[in-house]
Amino acid sequence: IEVNDSRTASLVGRYHNAVKQFLNTGDLKHLKKFAKIKVRDSNGKTHKLETNKRKIIEINERIEEPEFYEIYGDGT
């Protein structure tokens, strides 16, 4: 989401780091402080920061992996 102020941007950044920590460790303690927190985007729309482990895992599984581009030729 796009936000208007650095305080909200910082909060969203900390949340993303907490999600990453959760996905790496499976430990929900990283997400607990973000439960029930909502942020307002630059268009005025409110977004709840997701802390449900099943939903976070589902979202993460839907993210497409970037294609691997072979940077070395086959020698021909």
N, C-alpha and C positions, 0 to 999 in steps of 0.2 A: 504494500500500500504506500501511497505517497502522502507524506505528512508535511505540515507547515512549520513546525518548530523543532528545535534541537532536543528539547526535553523528551518529546514523544519519540523522535527518531532514536534517541539513546535507549529508551525503554524497549522499543521494538527490536533494536540490536541485541540487548540483553536477553530478550525473550528468544530470539533466534539462536543465540548461543546456548540457552538452556535446553531448547529442543534438540540441538545437536548433541549436547551432553547426554540427554535422555536416550536418544537413538543409539549412541555409542555404548552406553552403560546399562540401559534398562532401568535406571534408578529414577523414580518419580520425584525425588526430593528437589531436583533441579527445576521442576515445573510448578511446585506448590505455591511459590510466592506470586505466580502469575494467574492463579485461579480467580475468576470473577473480575479480572481487569479488562476494561474496554478502552479502546483508543479511537479517536476521531481522525479520519483522513482529511486530506486537503479539500475534498468536496463536501465535507460535513457529515459523511456517513460514519456510523459507529460500527466498530469491529470488536468482537470478543476474542481475546487471545485463547486459542484452543489449548486445553490441558488434559483432555481425555486421551489416555494412552492409545486406545484402539483407533481413534480418529486420526491421531498424529501418525501412527504407523500406516494406516490406509492412505493418507495424503502422501506420505513419503514413498510408498510403493507405486503411486501413480505418476511420480516424477520420472520423466524419460531420461535415460542415461545419454549423455552426449555421444555422438558417433565418434569412434576412434578412426582417425585418418592415418593411414600408413604413411610414414614420412620417409621410408627407405624404399628404393626401387628393388625389383627382384633381380637386378643385374643384367637384364636383357636390353 
